[in-house]
């Protein structure tokens, strides 16, 4: 994607993160986890081609890219929003969508690098098998978000500082489980909730379909992280688990803050301080931000990282209460919606082919 589409100047186009991870070979090819190998089989079977499955001919209205009600706009109801005319409101929608999809894109490149790192560092051959399918998934996700930004929104934003800081921590840590924890559980868990909001609320069909299919992949990725960490974390000392809980708390603070999107308001120069202050005190935005953690909190509980300190921190952040959510059911729901959408797409193609044959 050309740097010309960035709404803000970027100082560098290449970011290098040093690390000292250990490459692990596993010569035991016979034994493995049935559940991980089952995920590997599913990962092979569920590969898809973005050029074929998505209809890239769909036109996108940049004044309302997602086709969502204005009540969903972060500053809806503020003095700033009320003072804007229709043209400026369309500009805000355009920039917000570009910023959001840009963060999806940058996060997916982070996931691409992390999944490749997992292939290199994870001890078991079965986990290496599955992580290899995830590498292909993440490359496809980078492809689709980059294409959507370049061809449809024609605008992009640099990586948010909070996301960049978290990726730096995850990638530079040499321990394989921290890659799983930071990417598979935290970053991808948050992304799943954000993708779901677009899937369930957008009326723009390309963005809706794109996120639906990406969610089908991500559901497997989070399941992969859960399986590996649920087996590994009981083996750690309490001090080691405490350290990982501290990391999760700090990461969640970073992720919660980044959704304020301060760089958008600064760039648009529309009373940025007032917009940020309004969002932080808005009941609607607090509810939205809390929902984004609905995939992360129950997964942390499931893998055994939900001690008293984490409960206290999550209570203060307003994201407690999700710990009893059924993560498995949510993932199965994601897969069903994607499957239904794909069956409808195939039926539509077959109907068009039959119609053309009948006319001949």
N, C-alpha and C positions, 0 to 999 in steps of 0.2 A: 504494500500500500504506500503510495507516494506521500512524502512528508508535506506536500502542498495542501493536503486536505485537513491538516491539523489546525484547530481553531486557535491554539496557543503555540508560540514558538517552542521548539524543543532543542535543548542544548546539545544533546547527543543522540545518535540513532543506534548506538551500540552500548549495552550495559554489561559489564563483566563482573561476576560474583565469584570470588575465590572460595575454594572449599578443599577439604582433605578427606573425602569419603574413601572407604576401603572397598575395592572391587572384590566381590565374593563369587567364586566358582563352586558349583555343587555337583559332585560326580555321582551322586545317588539319584539315578533316573527312574528307579522303580517305585519308590514309596512317595506318597504325597497326600495332601488333604483332598478328600472327595469333593468337599464343598468348593474349594478353590479351583479344582479341575473342572467342576461343573460350571463355574463362572467363566472359565477359559473357553469351554465349549460354546456357551452363550455368546461370549465376546466375539468368537469367530463367526457365528451364525448371524449376528445382528449388525455386521458391517453394512454401511450404505454409502451410496455415491451422491454427494450433495448436488452435483450438476443434473442428475436424473430425478432425484426425489423431490427437489424444491422447484417451484415455478418462478424462475428469475425474471420472467416477462412482466410480472405484476408491477404496476406503477405505485409508488409510495408518495403520499402527500406530505412534504416536509413540514407543512404548517401544523400537521397533526399525525406524526409518523406512526404512532401506535394505535390511533383511532380509539382513544380512551376518553371518558368523560372528564371535563375540566376539574371536577371535584377531586380527581386523583393527582392533580399537579401539586407538587410539594408546597408551593406558596399560595395555593388557592385560599381565598378568604382573608388574605393579608391586605394591608393598605397598598402595598406595591402592586399586587395583582389587580386589585380593583382600579388602580390608576392607569393600567395599560390598555391601549386600544387593541383591536383584533390582530393587526399586523404584528405588534410587539408580542402579543400572547403566542402567536404562531412561531415567532423567533425563539421564545423561551422553550416551547415544546420541542422545537428542532434541536436546540442546544442540549436540553436535558436528555433527549433520546440518544443523541450522538455521544454525550458523556457516558451514559449508562452502557451502551453497546461497546464503547471503547474500553471500559473497565472489564466488561466480559471478555473482550478480545485479549487484553493484556493478561488477565487471569488465566485464560486458556493457554497462552504461551507458557506461563508459569507451570501449568499442569502438564504440558508437553515435556518440559524439561525435567519436572519432578518424576513423571512416570518413567522416563528414560533412566533417571538416576536410580529408581527403585529396581529396574531390571539389573543394574550394575551392582547394587549394594545389598539387596535383600538375600537372606541366606538360602531359602528353599527354592528348588527348581520349579515347583508348581506355582509359586508366587511370581517367579520370573516369566513363566508362560503367560499368566493373565496380564501382568503389567505390560507385556509386549503388545497385546491387543489394545490396551489403553493408550499406548503411544500413538497408534493409528487413529484411535478415536479423537485424541486431543489435536492431532494435526488437522483432522477434518473440521473440528470446532474452530480452530484458528482460521482455516480457509473460509468458513461460512460467515463468521462475524466480520472478517476483513472485507469480504466481498459485499456484504450488506452495507457496511459503512461507506465503502468506496463507490459502489454503484447506486445505492438508494438514498443514503443520507448525505453523501458527498461532504462529510465533515467528520473529524475525529478529534479526540482529546488525548493528551499525554497520560501516562499512568498516574493514578492518584498517589500522593505521598504515603498514605497509610497502607495501601496495597503493596506499594514498592517496599516499604519497610518490612512488612510481613513476609513477602517473597524472599527478601534478602536473608531473613532469619531462617526460613525453612530450607532454602537451597544451600546455605553455607554450613548448616549443621551436619556433621559427619554421621550422625546416628540414623540408621535406616528408619526406625520407628518414628522419628520426628518428621521425616518426609511424609510418611503416611498421615500422621496426626495433623500437621499443618495444612497439607493439601487435600487429602481424601476426606478428612472429617471437617475441618474448619472452612477452608476457602471454597471447596466444592459443595459443602453443606449449605453455606450461605448462598452460593450461586444457584443451587437448586430451588431455594425458596424464591429468589428474585426471578428466575426463569418462569417459575410457576405463576407468579403474579401476571406476567405478560401473557403466558399461555391461556390463563383463565379470564383475563379482563380485556385483552386487546381485540379489536375488530379488524385490524390490518392482517390479512391472511398470511403473508409471507413471514412476518415477524412471529406470528402465532405458531405456524408450522415449524419454523426454524427452531424455536425454543422447545417445542414439544419433542422433536426428534433428539435434540441435544440432551434433554432431560432423561430420555430413555437410556442413553449412554451413561449419563452421570449417576443414575440410580445404581447401575452395576459397579461404578467406581467407588461409591460410598460403601456399598455392600462389601467390596474387596477390603477396604480399610477396616471396617468393623470386624470382619472375620479374622484378619491378621492380628489386630491389636487386642481383641477380646481374648485371644489365646496367649498373647505375649505379656500383657500388663500384670496378670497375677504373679508372674515370675519375678517382678521387680521388687526392690525394697520400698518401704514407705517413703523414704527420702527421695527416691527416684520418681515415684508417682507424684509426690508433692511438687517436684520440679516441673513436671509436665502439666500439672494443674495450673501452676503459676504462669507457664507459657500460654495456656489456653485463655486464662483470664486477660492477660495483656493483649493477646491477639484479638479477642472479642471486643475489647475497648477500641482497638485500632479500627476494626471493621465497622463497629457501630458509628464511630465518628466520621468515617469516610463517606457515608451515605448522605451527609449534609451537603456534599457537592460544592464546597465553598469556592473552588476554582471556577465553576460556571458563573456564579453570581459576580465574582470579581471581574471575569472576562466581559460579561454583559454590561457591567458598570450600572446596575440598577439597584442602588442602595443595598450593597452586599451585606453589610453588618445587620441591617434590619431584616433581610431575608433569612440569614442564618439564625438570628435571634428568634424570629417567628417560628421557624422550623423546630428549633429546640424546645419550644414551649407549646407547640401544636399537638393536641390530643390525637389528631389524625396521623401525624407523622410519627408520634411515639408508638402508636399502634402498628403502623407500617414497619417501623424499625424493629419492634419486638417480634413481629411475625417472621422477619428474616432469619431469626434464630430457631425457628420451629423444627428445623432439621438437625441443627447442631446439638442442642441441649439433650434430646433423647439419645443421640448417638454417644455422647460423652458418658451419659449414665449407663448405657449398654456396655461400654468397654471398660467400665470401672474407674472412671476419672470424674467422680462427682462427690468429693469430700465436703466438709463443712465450710471451708474457706471459699470453695467455688460456689456453693449454694448461697453464701452471704453476698459474694460479689455479683452473682447473677440476679439476686434479689434487688440489689441497689441499681443494677442496670435495667431492671424491669423486664427481664427475660426468664424469670423463674416460672415454673408451672408447666413447661413443655416436656419435662423429663419423663412423664408417663405416656407420652405419645407413642403409638405403634409405628416405628420406623419402617418395619417390613411391609406393613399394609400400605403406607404412603408410597413406597417404592413400587409395589405391585400396581397401585393405581396409576402411577406415572407410565409404567410400561403398557397398561391397558389402553390409556388414552392415545399413546403413540401408535399402538397396534391398530386401534379403531380408525385413526386418521389415515394410516397407510392403506388399510383395506378400502376405505372410501376413495382414496386416490386411485387405486388400481381399478376399482369398479368404474370410476369416471373415465379412465383411459380406455378400458375395454368397451364401454358404451360408445365412446367417440369412434373407436375403430369399427365397431359393428355398424354404426350409423353411416360411416364413410363407405363401408362395403355394400350396404343396402342401396345407397345412392348410385353406386356404380352399376 
